[in-house]
Amino acid sequence: MSTNVTTGFKHKSVEARPTPKVVSHEEWQAARIKFLEREKQYTHLRDELTRQRMELPWEKVEKDYVFDGPEGKVSLSDLFDGRSQLIIQHFMFGPHETIGCVGCSFAADSINGVLPHLEHHDVSIAVISRAPLPVLEAFKKRMGWNFKWVSSGGSDFNYDYHVSFRKEDLEKGKVYYNYGIVENLPTHLEDLQGISSFYKDEDGNIYHTYSTYGRGGELQLATYNYLDIAPLGRNEKGENGDLTAWVRHHDKYDEKGHVDNTGRYHEDKTPGSCCSEEHAS
């Protein structure tokens, strides 16, 4: 099943088996040992992909990007915060939105715990969106996040790294995303998600080393990695076969809202009703 561009994390669903085969301990262990060989193959392949990823060429960042941060204007160089490596999460949050994308919020929930470990290993993380800084700050406070989040609304950064799309391109029905042409993206969907990595040398030169989109960001999703070893796996049975079936902002699981196929959360008026007019656009 192909990647769902709007959420980024659609995969080929594995049907849950409510009546699995029950065997003796000896049979269970034999099956587990046999499967272990496949897991080792996967681990070695992942190691090899990592090695090849590190051998990819770099491109020098020639443009001076400036963002709105909590303490004023900051450059891309400033986001390194004294370290040589920078990972950026491109968070879907457009200028006219007040609530962050559910899928990107799902990913952002994984950052807080790893942040001190990365920062003590020469890696900084920053989250970047086009929404105005006060909107980002309010949502960040609501969600209890402590990572650095800046607004790129006044720069070309999102467009240059192919996670935002100009209206004229959307109206033409073709945009460039995940290293290919995506056709007929909803015209209101001006932003999508991704991850980009950068390196800064001792002379202050910045290089773009890697970007990934769609399912390329799944390795950074701690919840999915836990679910993949749970008895029923991801268990995403919804119409879209992705996280929109069940993921909510972590403070909304007890509410009656729903998530549409673009990753936007909607508060329902009453149980079983459609979304409110306030969030219908």
Buried (B, 14 or more C-beta within 10 A) or exposed (E): EEBBBBBBBBBEBEEEEEEEEEEEEEEEEEEEEEEEEEEEEEEEEEEEEEEEEEEEEEEEBEEEBBBBBEEEEBEBBBBBEEBEBBBBBBBBBBBEBEBBBBBBBBBBBBBEEBBEEBBEEEBBBBBBBBBBBEBBBBBBEEBEBEBBBBBBBEBEBBBBBBBBBEEEBBEEEEBEBBEEEBEEBEEEBBBBBBBBBBBBEEEEEBBBBBBBBBBBBBEBBBBBEEBEEEEEBBBBEBEBBBBBBEBBBBEBEEEEBBBBBBBBBBBBEEEEEEBEEEBEE
